[in-house]
Amino acid sequence: MKSTIKNSLILSIALCAGVAAVSQAFTTEVRPAQAEIQTVSIVAKRMTEQEKIAFDTDSAEIQQVIVAARRMNAEEKFAYDQQFSVNQKLAQKSANGKAI
């Protein structure tokens, strides 16, 4: 079977397109690392029964919550991550009954 340069070019382009399509189908999606996922920690003291009742009866009206934030620089992020790590370890020990 004789083929001309034009036919060879068309077949090679089709072959390259097919290889590109197949390779694209098998590429995996890259997900952000665990450190890149932001978390929110809310800390509050444990309320007594009387405080719970007072809170429930007092908060019958609509309340507004304002959350303010700013970007942290690299040093602040590192310090926050270190403190968060320490707090997590202390919370885990506390949950296991090994707190100081």
N, C-alpha and C positions, 0 to 999 in steps of 0.2 A: 504494500500500500504506500504509494508515494504521497508525500504531503509537501505543501509549499511552505514558505516562511510565514505567510499570513496565517495559515491553518495552525502551524506550530505555535505562533504567538497567541492565537485565540485559545488553544488548548492549555498552554502554560499559564495564562491569566486565569482561566477557569479552575485549573488545578490549585493555584495559589489561593484563590478565593475560597475554594472548598476546604483547604487546609486551615485557613484563617477562621472560617466558620466553625469547624470542628474544635479547634484549639480554644476558641472563645467559649464554646459550650462547656468545656471542662475546667475553666479557671474558677478558682474558689473566691468567694467574697471575703475581703479582709475586714474584720471587725475591730473596733477600737480595743486597746488593751484595758485590763481591769483598772489600771491607774488613771486612765482617761475618763472613766465613767464617774460623774459627779454624784456625791451622796449628800444627804441632808441629815444632820443630827439634831434632834429636838430633846432638850434636857429639861425636866421639871421635877419638882419634889412630889413625893407621895402625899396625897390629901387624906385627911381623916374623914370619917363618915359625916361629921358636922360640916366640914368644909365642902364636901361633895354636895350635900343638900343645899347649902348656901349658894354654891356656884350654880347649881341647876335652877334654882328659883330666881337667882339674880340675872341669869343670862337668857331670860325669856324674850328679850328684844333682839333686833338685828344688830350684830356687831361687825365692825370693820377691822381687818387686819392689814397692816402695811408692812411689806417686806422690802427692806432697803439693802442694797449690796453694791460692792465695787470690785473691780478686777484686782487680783493679787499679783504681785510680781513673783519671780521665781523663788526668791528667798522666803517670802511669806508662804508660798505654796509648800515648800519643803518643810518649813517649821510647822505648818498646820498638819501636814501628813504625818510628821513625827509625833505630834501631840495626839492626833487621832489614833495612831497605832498604840500609843501608851494607854489611852482611854479604853480602847477595845480590849486590851489585855487585862486591865483592871476590872472591866465589866465582866469579862469571862471568868476571872477568878472569883468575883463577887457572886456570880450565878452558881458557881461550883461550891460556894461556901468556904472559900479559902481566903476571903478578904482580910485585910489587916484590921 
